[in-house]
Amino acid sequence: MKKFFTLLVLSLALLVPSFAAEESAFSGRSKSIFLSVEEMPQKVYIGQVFPIKVKAIVANDKIDGLLNTFSSASAAEVLNPQNPWERSRDNTYFNTFYFKINSKTAVMPRLSVSLIQQQEAVESEVIILNLPSQLVQLKQDPLFSNVIAQTLNINKYKTTTFDAKNVIVVLEIETTGANLKDFALSGIAKSGIDSFSDNGTSQKIYYYGIVPNYQKSFDFTYFDLTSNKFNKITLPMVIESDEVSTQLGLNPKESIFEFYKSVAYAVAAFLFFVILLKRRRWYYLAISLFFLALFFLDRNPLNNAKLKANSSIMILPMERSTVFFTSDKTLDIEKLGDRDKYIKILLPDGKIGWTDRENIIKN
């Protein structure tokens, strides 16, 4: 019996090193990916968009790509989480991710990068991204637009009548290194971003605001990262003709100019008809009929049309513009103009807006 136990112990002693060697060989498999932060700013403002450049060294030539996964963030946004990696030399890859911190108590996300081979993750590496060493909260400013930018330009703007008491201001704003999606102004009855575009190096928006018609200028500030101070933008309120704005609630048929023009056509037609009765010349009839035709054309009978049910009416003639009305049934409308693929229409209740050309049914 004693001899049996001795043999058993010796057998186990021989097996344990074998298992240990296999375990060591498996767990000691060399890593194929190494991550590190290459560049990041030390000072960042709350609300600012800032970049972090990450480097990945990949010791595997058979991979098909790299997959990013962000997790465990708090009050910190990743604006381009699936930004593709760029290979620079040998097996070195770089990626620049853009972040926005919304609070001083924010927690930056963990970044996991996986090696993809035949549509499967074969290995992953995790890096913990730290907050910039300085987080600065900007002071309160009643005119602050919430935009922090390297540059900000007003490409163009337009002020037109909105109703009897207000005007509508439309601005095309372009920035670099900015959080332009956050553009907002307080103390405005109705406002918003009607279009946003980002080409990687710059951002552009169309912003509209409805303000009292006695206001002399349209003012706001943004924080300039180059000069590290607030810059004020002041735009004079000069009312222009209506090409882009909708003039919600303002019926152009009710303007004093339109009224006098119609009266002039009618009076001219009547006067030449009276002259015709006295002088009996055919050309007076032609002139009278000409002014009569202008009078009826001014009433726009040829522009009457129908609006399809469930059609959206927008503030501006552009994609993703604010929708202020959706028809629940077919409506009789009047066409007032067009711009690209949009038609400007007058609704039965006197409101004016823009709709897609395909929503119009011709009479």
C-alpha positions, 0 to 999 in steps of 0.5 A: 500500500505504501509503495502504491501511494509513493508511485501515485505521488511521483506520477502527479509530480511528473504531470504538474510541470507538464500542465504548468508548462502548457498554461505558461505557454498559453498565458504568455502569448505575446500581445499584438496591440499597444495603445498610447496617447500621443497628443492632448490639450492641457487646458480645456473649457467646459463645452469646448470641442477638443482633440485627443490623438491616439497611437496604436502599434499593431504587431500583426500583419493579418488583421483586416481593421481596428474597431473602437469601443468607448465605455464608462463615460460621464458628462463627456461626449465622444463626437466621432467614436467610429473614426477610422484609423490611419496607417502611417508606417510599418504597423503604426496607426493613428486616430484623432478623436474629438471630445466635449466635456459638459461638467467639471465632474466629468469622467472620460471614457475607456477606449477599447481597440479590437483587432478584426480578422475575418469579421471577428475580434481576435484581440483587444487592448484598453486605454483609460483616457484622462481629463485635461489637467485644467478644466475651465468654466466660462463666466456667465454672459447674457449674450453668450451663444454657447459657442467656443471656436478658433474662428467664427464668421457670418457669411451672410445674414438677412432680416425680413418682416415676420409679422406686425411686431417682429422681424425674422433674422436668418444667419449663415455662420461658419466656424473652425474648431468649434461646438457650433451645434450648441449655438443658442441665444436666450431671450428670443421668442422663437429661434433655432438651427435649421441646417448643420453641416460638418466637413471635418475642418469647419462647421456651418449652420443656418440659424433663425431668430424672431425678434421685435421690429424695434430692435436696432441690432442683433447681438451675440458673443462667442468665446475666441480660443485664439485670443482667449476672450469673448468676442461680440458680433453686432449685426444691424437690423436692416429689413430687406425684401422677402426671398428666404424668410417665410413671413409667418402670419403676414399675408402679402396680399394685405400689404398697402403696396399690393392694395394700391397696385390693384386699385391702380389697375382697376382705375386705369381699366375703367378710365380707358373704358370710359374713353372708349365709350366717348371716342370709339377707338379700338386701341382704347379697348385694348388698353382697357383690357390690358389693365383689366388682365393685370388686375386679375393676374395680380389676384393670382388666379393662375397660382391657385393649387392644392396641398397634399395631405400630411405635407410639411410646411417649413420655416426656410427652403432647405433640408432639415428646416424647422417644420411649423405646420403639417396638413392633416387634409388636402388644402387650397393654397396659393403659390407665392414663389419658388427656390430650388426644389421648394415652393413658397405657399400661402395657407388658408389661414394666412400663414406662409411657409415653404414646402417640397415641390412634390407636395403641390397638386396643380389645379 
